[in-house]
Amino acid sequence: MGEVLEFKPREQVFLLNFTAPRPLRMTKTGKERITVSLEKVDENTGIGQAWVPASSKRLAQEKLCEMIEVLEFQE
């Protein structure tokens, strides 16, 4: 029998809305392809949007949480 080829699931870009603490701390390894936009709400909180490529929304949220601290995701 021949070799079995494994295909990676196709990624799509998820738009995630979230709240984050201020000041925002970011950890990057250099391999992320994530775009983040953040607006100040008050001295302690900011609201943001992130465009995250992933194979599922849950995985996109996990990738974002590895990079920045997210207080809550908005639907």
Backbone bond lengths (Angstrom), bond angles and torsions (degrees), N, CA, C in turn:
res aa  C-N    CA-C-N  psi(-1)  N-CA   C-N-CA  omega(-1)  CA-C   N-CA-C  phi
1 M - - - 1.436 - - 1.530 108.91 -
2 G 1.308 117.65 149.76 1.459 122.76 -177.96 1.524 112.64 -78.59
3 E 1.315 115.33 176.83 1.464 120.91 179.18 1.521 110.61 -72.18
4 V 1.317 115.36 148.79 1.461 121.18 176.70 1.521 107.71 -94.14
5 L 1.315 115.95 126.13 1.459 120.70 178.36 1.525 109.03 -94.38
6 E 1.305 115.05 132.10 1.467 119.62 178.46 1.522 108.49 -103.71
7 F 1.315 115.77 124.11 1.455 121.03 178.49 1.519 109.14 -99.38
8 K 1.331 115.87 131.25 1.464 120.10 176.71 1.518 108.58 -72.34
9 P 1.337 116.69 145.05 1.462 118.02 176.44 1.525 110.17 -62.21
10 R 1.282 115.72 142.21 1.461 121.19 -179.07 1.527 109.51 -70.13
11 E 1.332 115.96 133.49 1.458 120.71 178.52 1.517 110.16 -87.70
12 Q 1.314 115.27 146.99 1.452 121.84 170.03 1.520 107.05 -129.05
13 V 1.310 117.72 164.37 1.456 121.46 -178.04 1.525 108.86 -94.54
14 F 1.339 116.10 123.63 1.457 122.37 178.50 1.519 109.18 -101.99
15 L 1.329 116.69 134.87 1.458 122.61 174.70 1.515 107.17 -94.32
16 L 1.330 117.41 113.72 1.457 122.74 -178.18 1.522 109.61 -109.71
17 N 1.315 116.59 129.87 1.459 122.96 173.74 1.516 107.64 -103.41
18 F 1.343 116.54 137.18 1.452 119.39 -173.62 1.523 110.83 -154.54
19 T 1.342 115.32 166.17 1.463 121.41 169.46 1.520 107.13 -112.56
20 A 1.325 114.95 146.43 1.465 120.84 -177.19 1.523 109.49 -139.48
21 P 1.328 116.75 154.16 1.460 119.52 178.56 1.528 111.10 -74.71
22 R 1.326 115.05 157.81 1.465 120.96 173.63 1.499 107.73 -113.37
23 P 1.295 121.40 135.16 1.462 125.93 -2.02 1.522 111.56 -74.57
24 L 1.313 115.43 151.69 1.456 121.95 -179.25 1.524 109.28 -85.27
25 R 1.315 116.45 131.30 1.466 121.86 176.02 1.511 108.41 -111.55
26 M 1.320 115.13 135.02 1.454 120.75 -176.70 1.528 110.08 -123.84
27 T 1.325 115.35 137.26 1.460 121.66 175.70 1.520 107.76 -118.59
28 K 1.338 116.39 119.69 1.457 120.48 -179.61 1.519 109.84 -124.02
29 T 1.324 115.37 141.67 1.462 120.21 175.55 1.522 110.74 -99.82
30 G 1.321 116.74 -13.17 1.458 121.15 -178.39 1.510 113.26 101.68
31 K 1.335 117.65 -8.78 1.463 121.06 -179.17 1.525 112.40 -100.21
32 E 1.337 117.20 -4.49 1.458 120.27 -177.57 1.524 110.30 -72.73
33 R 1.313 114.25 144.43 1.461 121.19 172.80 1.516 107.40 -121.18
34 I 1.307 116.66 51.45 1.459 123.69 -174.23 1.524 108.98 -111.98
35 T 1.333 116.65 132.51 1.456 122.15 174.94 1.516 107.89 -107.99
36 V 1.349 116.53 131.29 1.466 121.43 -176.48 1.521 109.10 -124.98
37 S 1.329 116.47 137.36 1.452 123.57 173.37 1.524 107.26 -125.99
38 L 1.338 118.03 131.60 1.461 121.53 -175.61 1.523 110.05 -134.45
39 E 1.348 116.55 136.53 1.456 122.35 176.52 1.515 109.55 -121.94
40 K 1.303 115.95 141.89 1.462 122.21 -179.52 1.530 109.86 -76.93
41 V 1.342 116.51 129.16 1.460 121.90 175.10 1.520 108.84 -97.01
42 D 1.319 116.02 -51.52 1.460 122.50 175.91 1.525 107.79 -149.21
43 E 1.307 117.92 -166.93 1.468 120.87 -176.93 1.525 113.64 -69.13
44 N 1.340 117.90 -17.49 1.466 121.11 -175.65 1.515 114.90 -112.50
45 T 1.325 118.12 -13.29 1.461 120.59 -170.67 1.519 111.74 -138.70
46 G 1.314 115.60 148.99 1.456 122.13 172.47 1.517 109.20 -135.31
47 I 1.323 115.80 152.54 1.462 119.83 174.54 1.520 107.36 -110.22
48 G 1.309 115.89 145.81 1.452 118.05 -176.14 1.501 113.78 -147.35
49 Q 1.320 113.17 170.06 1.456 122.46 173.90 1.522 106.89 -130.66
50 A 1.308 115.96 144.84 1.453 121.08 177.09 1.526 108.65 -136.46
51 W 1.305 115.62 140.09 1.450 122.69 175.77 1.515 106.15 -106.86
52 V 1.341 115.51 110.77 1.466 120.92 -170.71 1.529 110.02 -124.08
53 P 1.348 118.26 119.31 1.462 120.00 174.63 1.530 110.38 -77.87
54 A 1.320 116.02 129.28 1.471 121.62 -179.84 1.516 109.07 -163.97
55 S 1.328 115.29 168.45 1.460 119.89 179.64 1.531 112.57 -85.91
56 S 1.357 117.67 -15.51 1.462 121.20 176.51 1.533 109.03 -150.61
57 K 1.314 116.41 161.47 1.465 120.57 179.87 1.533 110.72 -64.62
58 R 1.322 116.73 -39.25 1.473 120.39 179.08 1.521 110.86 -61.04
59 L 1.325 116.33 -43.10 1.463 120.80 178.89 1.532 111.05 -66.52
60 A 1.323 116.90 -36.40 1.468 120.94 176.70 1.523 110.40 -63.04
61 Q 1.329 116.89 -42.52 1.464 120.28 177.96 1.526 111.27 -64.24
62 E 1.322 117.11 -39.97 1.469 120.68 178.28 1.529 111.24 -63.85
63 K 1.339 116.65 -42.23 1.462 120.39 178.73 1.523 110.88 -61.13
64 L 1.334 116.61 -42.96 1.460 120.52 -179.83 1.524 110.98 -65.83
65 C 1.331 116.97 -40.70 1.469 121.03 -179.51 1.533 111.57 -66.81
66 E 1.323 118.28 -26.76 1.460 121.00 175.67 1.525 110.85 -70.49
67 M 1.339 116.24 -28.47 1.455 120.64 -175.76 1.532 112.77 -90.43
68 I 1.336 117.02 -41.95 1.471 121.00 179.87 1.527 109.51 -135.50
69 E 1.327 115.78 163.36 1.465 120.63 176.21 1.523 108.58 -83.61
70 V 1.318 116.58 123.47 1.469 122.60 179.05 1.509 108.11 -111.53
71 L 1.336 116.14 126.48 1.463 120.09 177.57 1.525 111.07 -78.44
72 E 1.333 115.90 -43.38 1.455 119.90 -176.08 1.533 109.06 -160.13
73 F 1.323 116.39 143.47 1.457 121.52 173.03 1.511 108.81 -93.16
74 Q 1.323 116.69 136.23 1.473 122.97 176.96 1.517 107.89 -98.43
75 E 1.292 117.07 137.77 1.486 120.31 178.96 1.485 111.43 -90.71
